[in-house]
Amino acid sequence: MAIIITDECINCGACEPECPNNAIYEGGIEWTISEGTTINSEFLLEDGSSIAPDASQDAVEDDYYYIVPDKCTECQGFHEEPQCAAVCPVDCCVQDPDRVESEEILLARQAKLHA
């Protein structure tokens, strides 16, 4: 599963610097696939669309921190547990029940993001 941040987020920002993929952004902030990764050419998102590495993408959430699902690996390949959840003071970094992913999928994403 990818991790999501619930609307219980208090916008403390503790999670953001812990993410090895730079998948966490402050609410309302646009994101790029290249930030925190080695991506330097067109990237195919899981929805089938292709984006340029430095092309700004719309924020996933406007009011609180959010995680870009295409960049989340649940810290697989880096740590034993998701670091955002480990440091969250209000336990709002949780597994997304709508996005069930195996360890193999998460490790493949990690390898793709950090080739």
C-alpha positions as CSV (number, residue, x, y, z in Angstrom):
1,M,0.0,0.0,0.0
2,A,1.1,3.6,-0.5
3,I,0.8,5.9,2.5
4,I,-1.7,8.7,2.7
5,I,-1.9,11.6,5.0
6,T,-5.4,12.0,6.5
7,D,-7.2,15.3,7.1
8,E,-6.2,15.0,10.8
9,C,-2.8,16.4,9.8
10,I,-1.8,19.4,11.9
11,N,0.7,20.7,9.2
12,C,3.7,20.3,11.5
13,G,5.9,19.2,8.6
14,A,7.7,16.5,10.6
15,C,7.1,14.0,7.8
16,E,8.4,15.9,4.8
17,P,12.2,15.8,5.5
18,E,12.0,12.1,6.4
19,C,10.9,10.9,3.0
20,P,13.7,9.4,0.9
21,N,11.8,9.9,-2.3
22,N,10.7,13.5,-1.7
23,A,7.1,12.3,-2.1
24,I,5.7,14.5,0.7
25,Y,4.6,18.1,0.0
26,E,3.0,20.9,1.9
27,G,-0.7,21.4,1.0
28,G,-1.1,23.6,-2.1
29,I,2.5,23.1,-3.3
30,E,3.0,21.7,-6.8
31,W,5.3,18.7,-7.2
32,T,7.7,17.3,-9.8
33,I,8.8,13.7,-10.3
34,S,12.5,14.7,-10.4
35,E,12.6,16.2,-6.9
36,G,14.4,13.7,-4.6
37,T,14.8,11.1,-7.4
38,T,17.2,10.4,-10.3
39,I,14.5,10.8,-12.9
40,N,15.9,13.0,-15.8
41,S,13.7,12.0,-18.7
42,E,10.0,11.5,-19.5
43,F,8.4,9.4,-16.7
44,L,5.4,7.2,-17.1
45,L,2.9,7.6,-14.2
46,E,0.9,4.6,-13.0
47,D,-2.2,6.1,-14.6
48,G,-0.5,5.8,-18.0
49,S,0.2,9.5,-18.5
50,S,3.7,10.7,-19.2
51,I,5.3,13.7,-17.6
52,A,8.5,15.6,-18.1
53,P,10.9,15.3,-15.1
54,D,10.7,19.0,-14.1
55,A,7.1,19.6,-15.1
56,S,5.1,21.0,-12.2
57,Q,2.1,18.9,-11.3
58,D,-0.9,20.1,-9.4
59,A,-1.0,19.6,-5.6
60,V,-2.8,16.5,-4.5
61,E,-4.2,18.4,-1.5
62,D,-4.6,22.1,-0.8
63,D,-5.2,22.2,3.0
64,Y,-2.6,19.8,4.5
65,Y,0.5,17.8,3.7
66,Y,0.1,15.1,1.1
67,I,2.0,12.2,-0.4
68,V,2.4,11.7,-4.2
69,P,1.4,8.1,-4.7
70,D,3.7,7.6,-7.8
71,K,6.7,8.5,-5.6
72,C,5.7,6.6,-2.4
73,T,7.6,3.4,-1.7
74,E,6.6,3.1,2.0
75,C,10.4,3.6,2.4
76,Q,11.1,0.1,0.9
77,G,14.7,-0.1,-0.1
78,F,15.6,2.6,2.4
79,H,14.1,1.8,5.9
80,E,12.3,-1.0,7.6
81,E,9.1,1.1,8.1
82,P,7.6,4.2,6.6
83,Q,9.4,7.1,8.1
84,C,6.6,9.6,7.8
85,A,4.4,7.4,10.0
86,A,7.2,6.9,12.5
87,V,7.6,10.6,13.1
88,C,4.0,11.8,12.8
89,P,2.9,13.2,16.2
90,V,-0.8,12.6,15.4
91,D,-0.6,9.3,13.6
92,C,-2.2,10.7,10.4
93,C,0.3,9.0,8.0
94,V,-1.5,5.7,7.3
95,Q,-1.7,3.0,4.7
96,D,-4.1,3.7,1.9
97,P,-6.7,1.0,1.8
98,D,-7.5,1.9,-1.8
99,R,-4.0,1.4,-3.0
100,V,-2.9,-2.1,-2.0
101,E,0.7,-2.8,-3.3
102,S,3.1,-5.6,-2.6
103,E,6.6,-5.3,-1.4
104,E,7.8,-6.3,-4.9
105,I,5.8,-3.4,-6.5
106,L,7.2,-0.9,-3.9
107,L,10.8,-2.1,-4.5
108,A,10.3,-1.9,-8.3
109,R,9.1,1.7,-7.9
110,Q,12.1,2.5,-5.6
111,A,14.4,1.1,-8.3
112,K,12.7,3.1,-11.0
113,L,12.8,6.4,-9.0
114,H,16.5,5.9,-8.1
115,A,18.1,4.2,-11.1
